[in-house]
Every structure is written in structure tokens, then in C-alpha cells.
Amino acid sequence: MDELSLIVSVQKGEKEAFQSLITFYYPYVSKFLLKMCSDVTLSEDLTQDTFLKLVRGIDKFDIYGKASFSTWVMTIAKNCYIDHLRRNKQEVLSLEEQDRGVSSQFNVQDTALNNLQINEILKALESLPPDQAAAIKLKYLEQQTLQEIAQRFSCEPKTVKSRIHNGMVRLRKMLKGDFYHG
């Protein structure tokens, strides 16, 4: 059975067809999400969320539309990850990690000032749109290349570059005057 007829069968409510679709796409979605979040448990949860949303929205998929089914599924997965980031607003680096690297080089006053600046940056970063915040975190905190980030988000590297640029512009505007002098 080809993918198109399988999707039509799923849209008609045939459980066997849906099971076949899940069996086929599950490894791709789970590996994609594991690359995105680097956490096995979280990627499993997000994979389940992806397929739950797929079940609820399968009728909305246009089999004759521009997007392929695989693109649609991976977009749902990416959006589940972005929704998770929005809900949890996780900080990538803890202040303790920053303290270890900084305190040996600067005196206590400089360390305290640096920690305040890091806090302000992380706080401002969380107010950015999730795609911009995630791209900036991956680039500057996790030291990933534009290509690696693009693969995580299933987009072009120039899209990632644009997200980072636009996010940095917004960050500078938010933080201007707080501790940028000159």
C-alpha cells in the first residue's frame, strides 16, 4: 500500500492503516526529537505528543496540497518541541556553571556583576519568540553550527542565521542601557 492510500485510509478511520503509519514514522520522529532536545525521556514524551496531535489533526492534512506528509509530521514534531520550550522556559546554562569559569579570573565584584548581566541576558532571551531564542541558545551556548541548527529545525541555514540576527537585534534593544555603555 502506498503512502497516499495509507493516509486516505487513516483519514477514513481505519485503525490498521493508522498503526502502519505510526510504525513507519515513529523512528524518524523520535530520532529527530532526540537530536532537538538531547534527552531520551523528553524525546519520547514529545514523540507521543506528536502522534497524539497527528491523530487529532489527520483530517486537516490535504493529500493534494503542497506539503508532503513527512514534512507535515516533522513540522508537528518541531512545534511540539517549541511548545515545550515555551512552557518550560529552560535556562541552558546555570549560574553555577558560569561561576566556575568566571570566579577564577575576576574578583568577587566582577563575578557578581557578570552574573547579573548573564541573568539579564537569559531573562531577555526568554522573552524572544521561541524559534529565535532556541537558535541563539544553540549557537552561542551549545556552540552548534548554523547547519546543525538548521537540521534540528528542518529549515535552511540562512533561516537560522536570520532568526539569530533578528533575535540579537531584539536582545540589544531590550538590554540597551542596562549594562552597555558607549
Buried (B, 14 or more C-beta within 10 A) or exposed (E): EEBEEBBBBBBEEEEEBBEBBBEEBBEBBBEBBBEBBEEEEBBEBBBBBBBEBBEEEBEEBEEEEEEEBEEBBBEBBBBBBBBBBEEEEEBBBEBEEBBEEBBEEEEEEEBBEBBEBBEBBBEBBBEBBBBBBBBBBBBBEEEBEBEBBBBBBBBEBEBBBBBBEBBBEBBEEBBEEEEEEE
